[in-house]
């Protein structure tokens, strides 16, 4: 058995700590990332005011989509860095980057205050969020896969998605409470800022947990053996481009359905189906609860 193979026999307590820190960190990241989708209608009126609400909503969702466009670049940037410097450092950096961008969105003045600079700054911060998310998920998945036993990898890594869905759960729950408790005027004036401002301290909690982590036994063994690759990105594209294309296609299909259900559906129900805002959020909330109940079971089956 090589040093790297032996490294898989990690201390179970260390493995549980790693799982918890990754899942909780993922929850805070995706709370930050998803909040925009649940508030897209309000953000459209604040940052893209128009006599036609559909134009405001489409503009708002265009900015939402900007973050997805840059996510692959975040993965390409942070992935090789994680291979060289270790997963723990990258995971700590991505979570604080996401938290800082999210908190700043909560401080942004609207279009009525600073004009065109409001949507420009919002686009920039969404780009930062997307860049961070691109490095976060791939890094966390690699981190957990390296800690997990070979015969339990599906179960262990499923908790990352559980963490992501928990972030959506928290975001949908908070926005629902604010929608129920505040008037429409208060929600448009300042209520929409609350979830974004909470993203700051949540990120600090996630950062604290991740700073307590150690790098995976696999990565440590590679370092000690002098086997850390100098050009991991080039080597990956050279030797594994076929699996990358296949997995990329699978992820695209899955994520389209995922974000239609978790982000767009709330706005579709309100704007197209004339469902009340609170009811639309509750429907999404219930869907997330169902997904939380089955995700780790599917991971176990895999």
LINTADA-V292142 format. One record per residue. RES is the residue in one small letter. PHI is phi in whole degrees, -180 to 180 (* if undefined). PSI is psi in degrees with one decimal (none if undefined). Layout:
# LINTADA-V292142
res->RES phi->PHI psi->PSI
res->RES phi->PHI psi->PSI
This chain:
# LINTADA-V292142
res->x phi->* psi->129.9
res->x phi->-77 psi->169.8
res->x phi->-61 psi->-40.7
res->x phi->-67 psi->-41.2
res->x phi->-65 psi->-40.2
res->x phi->-65 psi->-27.9
res->x phi->-64 psi->-17.0
res->x phi->-69 psi->-17.6
res->x phi->-82 psi->63.5
res->x phi->-78 psi->155.8
res->x phi->-60 psi->125.2
res->x phi->-56 psi->-35.2
res->x phi->-65 psi->-39.5
res->x phi->-66 psi->-38.1
res->x phi->-64 psi->-43.3
res->x phi->-65 psi->-38.0
res->x phi->-65 psi->-40.8
res->x phi->-64 psi->-42.6
res->x phi->-61 psi->-46.7
res->x phi->-63 psi->-44.2
res->x phi->-66 psi->-39.0
res->x phi->-69 psi->-44.9
res->x phi->-66 psi->-44.5
res->x phi->-67 psi->-40.6
res->x phi->-62 psi->-42.8
res->x phi->-61 psi->-39.5
res->x phi->-61 psi->-44.2
res->x phi->-68 psi->-39.4
res->x phi->-62 psi->-45.9
res->x phi->-83 psi->-18.6
res->x phi->-62 psi->-48.3
res->x phi->-60 psi->-46.1
res->x phi->-71 psi->-36.2
res->x phi->-88 psi->-19.7
res->x phi->-56 psi->-36.5
res->x phi->-56 psi->-44.0
res->x phi->-62 psi->-39.3
res->x phi->-71 psi->-20.7
res->x phi->-111 psi->17.2
res->x phi->-59 psi->-39.1
res->x phi->-64 psi->-46.5
res->x phi->-66 psi->-42.9
res->x phi->-64 psi->-32.9
res->x phi->-62 psi->-42.5
res->x phi->-72 psi->-29.8
res->x phi->-78 psi->-42.7
res->x phi->-104 psi->-18.6
res->x phi->-135 psi->59.7
res->x phi->-62 psi->136.9
res->x phi->-155 psi->154.1
res->x phi->-67 psi->-24.4
res->x phi->-102 psi->109.9
res->x phi->-61 psi->-26.0
res->x phi->-65 psi->-39.0
res->x phi->-65 psi->-41.7
res->x phi->-61 psi->-44.1
res->x phi->-67 psi->-43.0
res->x phi->-63 psi->-38.8
res->x phi->-64 psi->-41.2
res->x phi->-63 psi->-42.7
res->x phi->-73 psi->-26.8
res->x phi->-62 psi->-40.4
res->x phi->-68 psi->-37.9
res->x phi->-58 psi->-41.0
res->x phi->-71 psi->-26.2
res->x phi->-55 psi->-38.8
res->x phi->-63 psi->-32.6
res->x phi->-72 psi->-32.8
res->x phi->-64 psi->-33.9
res->x phi->-94 psi->-10.4
res->x phi->-56 psi->-42.4
res->x phi->-59 psi->-36.1
res->x phi->-65 psi->-37.0
res->x phi->-62 psi->-41.6
res->x phi->-65 psi->-41.9
res->x phi->-68 psi->-28.7
res->x phi->-81 psi->-50.9
res->x phi->-80 psi->-28.4
res->x phi->-58 psi->-56.0
res->x phi->-62 psi->-33.7
res->x phi->-63 psi->-39.6
res->x phi->-64 psi->-35.4
res->x phi->-68 psi->-29.8
res->x phi->-91 psi->-43.8
res->x phi->-99 psi->-16.2
res->x phi->110 psi->148.6
res->x phi->-70 psi->-37.7
res->x phi->-61 psi->-43.2
res->x phi->-63 psi->-42.7
res->x phi->-67 psi->-41.8
res->x phi->-64 psi->-36.4
res->x phi->-67 psi->-40.4
res->x phi->-70 psi->-42.9
res->x phi->-65 psi->-34.6
res->x phi->-71 psi->-37.3
res->x phi->-74 psi->-31.0
res->x phi->-65 psi->-45.2
res->x phi->-63 psi->-45.2
res->x phi->-63 psi->-41.1
res->x phi->-65 psi->-43.3
res->x phi->-65 psi->-42.3
res->x phi->-65 psi->-45.7
res->x phi->-60 psi->-39.6
res->x phi->-68 psi->-34.4
res->x phi->-57 psi->-40.2
res->x phi->-65 psi->-18.0
res->x phi->-97 psi->-8.7
res->x phi->-66 psi->133.8
res->x phi->-70 psi->155.3
res->x phi->-85 psi->-179.3
res->x phi->-61 psi->-35.5
res->x phi->-64 psi->-21.3
res->x phi->-96 psi->-48.2
res->x phi->-123 psi->11.5
res->x phi->66 psi->-138.6
res->x phi->-62 psi->-22.0
res->x phi->-66 psi->-25.5
res->x phi->-63 psi->-54.8
res->x phi->-67 psi->-31.4
res->x phi->-63 psi->-46.6
res->x phi->-66 psi->-35.7
res->x phi->-64 psi->-43.2
res->x phi->-60 psi->-44.6
res->x phi->-60 psi->-44.8
res->x phi->-69 psi->-33.7
res->x phi->-67 psi->-34.2
res->x phi->-64 psi->-41.4
res->x phi->-63 psi->-43.1
res->x phi->-61 psi->-45.4
res->x phi->-65 psi->-40.1
res->x phi->-62 psi->-42.1
res->x phi->-65 psi->-45.3
res->x phi->-62 psi->-34.2
res->x phi->-62 psi->-36.5
res->x phi->-83 psi->-27.7
res->x phi->-67 psi->-55.0
res->x phi->-69 psi->-45.7
res->x phi->-63 psi->-39.6
res->x phi->-66 psi->-42.9
res->x phi->-68 psi->-38.9
res->x phi->-65 psi->-42.0
res->x phi->-64 psi->-42.8
res->x phi->-58 psi->-48.2
res->x phi->-71 psi->-37.2
res->x phi->-64 psi->-34.4
res->x phi->-74 psi->-27.3
res->x phi->-81 psi->-31.4
res->x phi->-74 psi->145.0
res->x phi->-63 psi->149.2
res->x phi->-56 psi->-37.9
res->x phi->-87 psi->2.7
res->x phi->-131 psi->17.6
res->x phi->-65 psi->-38.6
res->x phi->-61 psi->-43.3
res->x phi->-64 psi->-47.9
res->x phi->-65 psi->-45.6
res->x phi->-73 psi->-19.7
res->x phi->-63 psi->-23.5
res->x phi->-71 psi->-17.2
res->x phi->-68 psi->-45.3
res->x phi->-67 psi->-33.9
res->x phi->-60 psi->-42.4
res->x phi->-64 psi->-42.7
res->x phi->-61 psi->-46.4
res->x phi->-65 psi->-32.0
res->x phi->-64 psi->-37.2
res->x phi->-62 psi->-43.7
res->x phi->-62 psi->-42.2
res->x phi->-58 psi->-47.4
res->x phi->-64 psi->-43.4
res->x phi->-65 psi->-46.8
res->x phi->-64 psi->-40.2
res->x phi->-64 psi->-43.8
res->x phi->-67 psi->-43.9
res->x phi->-64 psi->-37.1
res->x phi->-62 psi->-46.3
res->x phi->-61 psi->-41.7
res->x phi->-67 psi->-39.0
res->x phi->-65 psi->-38.8
res->x phi->-72 psi->-40.1
res->x phi->-86 psi->-18.4
res->x phi->-116 psi->153.4
res->x phi->-73 psi->164.3
res->x phi->-59 psi->-39.0
res->x phi->-65 psi->-44.3
res->x phi->-66 psi->-38.8
res->x phi->-64 psi->-41.1
res->x phi->-74 psi->-29.0
res->x phi->-79 psi->-53.4
res->x phi->-141 psi->-19.7
res->x phi->-61 psi->-34.5
res->x phi->-64 psi->-22.3
res->x phi->-75 psi->-25.4
res->x phi->-57 psi->-50.1
res->x phi->-61 psi->-37.4
res->x phi->-68 psi->-41.4
res->x phi->-66 psi->-33.9
res->x phi->-68 psi->-22.5
res->x phi->-61 psi->-27.7
res->x phi->-64 psi->-60.9
res->x phi->-63 psi->-32.7
res->x phi->-63 psi->-38.9
res->x phi->-64 psi->-36.3
res->x phi->-64 psi->-39.4
res->x phi->-62 psi->-46.7
res->x phi->-62 psi->-38.8
res->x phi->-63 psi->-43.9
res->x phi->-58 psi->-45.7
res->x phi->-64 psi->-39.8
res->x phi->-75 psi->-29.6
res->x phi->-69 psi->-20.0
res->x phi->-81 psi->-9.3
res->x phi->-80 psi->157.5
res->x phi->-107 psi->155.8
res->x phi->-64 psi->160.6
res->x phi->-66 psi->148.9
res->x phi->-55 psi->-34.6
res->x phi->-61 psi->-47.9
res->x phi->-66 psi->-40.7
res->x phi->-61 psi->-40.8
res->x phi->-65 psi->-39.3
res->x phi->-64 psi->-41.5
res->x phi->-61 psi->-48.1
res->x phi->-65 psi->-32.1
res->x phi->-85 psi->-4.2
res->x phi->68 psi->31.4
res->x phi->-109 psi->13.4
res->x phi->-70 psi->126.5
res->x phi->-71 psi->141.6
res->x phi->-81 psi->-32.1
res->x phi->-129 psi->65.3
res->x phi->-62 psi->-35.4
res->x phi->-69 psi->-45.8
res->x phi->-63 psi->-41.9
res->x phi->-64 psi->-38.0
res->x phi->-65 psi->-46.3
res->x phi->-67 psi->-30.1
res->x phi->-74 psi->-43.3
res->x phi->-105 psi->-16.1
res->x phi->-133 psi->31.0
res->x phi->-71 psi->-31.6
res->x phi->-66 psi->-51.9
res->x phi->-60 psi->-33.7
res->x phi->-64 psi->-43.5
res->x phi->-64 psi->-42.5
res->x phi->-63 psi->-48.7
res->x phi->-67 psi->-35.4
res->x phi->-61 psi->-42.6
res->x phi->-64 psi->-41.6
res->x phi->-62 psi->-43.5
res->x phi->-67 psi->-37.1
res->x phi->-61 psi->-47.0
res->x phi->-61 psi->-48.0
res->x phi->-64 psi->-40.7
res->x phi->-74 psi->-28.3
res->x phi->-60 psi->-50.5
res->x phi->-63 psi->-39.1
res->x phi->-60 psi->-48.2
res->x phi->-79 psi->-27.1
res->x phi->-61 psi->-44.2
res->x phi->-71 psi->-45.9
res->x phi->-89 psi->-26.7
res->x phi->-114 psi->-51.8
res->x phi->-76 psi->-30.7
res->x phi->-58 psi->-39.9
res->x phi->-57 psi->-46.4
res->x phi->-73 psi->-35.3
res->x phi->-64 psi->-44.9
res->x phi->-61 psi->-38.3
res->x phi->-75 psi->-48.6
res->x phi->-80 psi->-38.1
res->x phi->-99 psi->-40.9
res->x phi->-96 psi->-2.3
res->x phi->57 psi->35.3
res->x phi->-85 psi->141.5
res->x phi->-60 psi->151.2
res->x phi->-58 psi->-43.7
res->x phi->-66 psi->-42.8
res->x phi->-63 psi->-42.3
res->x phi->-62 psi->-41.3
res->x phi->-67 psi->-38.5
res->x phi->-65 psi->-37.5
res->x phi->-62 psi->-45.6
res->x phi->-64 psi->-40.5
res->x phi->-58 psi->-45.7
res->x phi->-64 psi->-40.4
res->x phi->-62 psi->-40.3
res->x phi->-66 psi->-41.7
res->x phi->-59 psi->-42.8
res->x phi->-62 psi->-43.1
res->x phi->-64 psi->-38.6
res->x phi->-62 psi->-34.4
res->x phi->-72 psi->-25.3
res->x phi->-108 psi->-17.1
res->x phi->-62 psi->-44.2
res->x phi->-73 psi->-26.2
res->x phi->-69 psi->-39.9
res->x phi->-64 psi->-39.6
res->x phi->-61 psi->-38.4
res->x phi->-65 psi->-41.3
res->x phi->-64 psi->-32.8
res->x phi->-72 psi->none
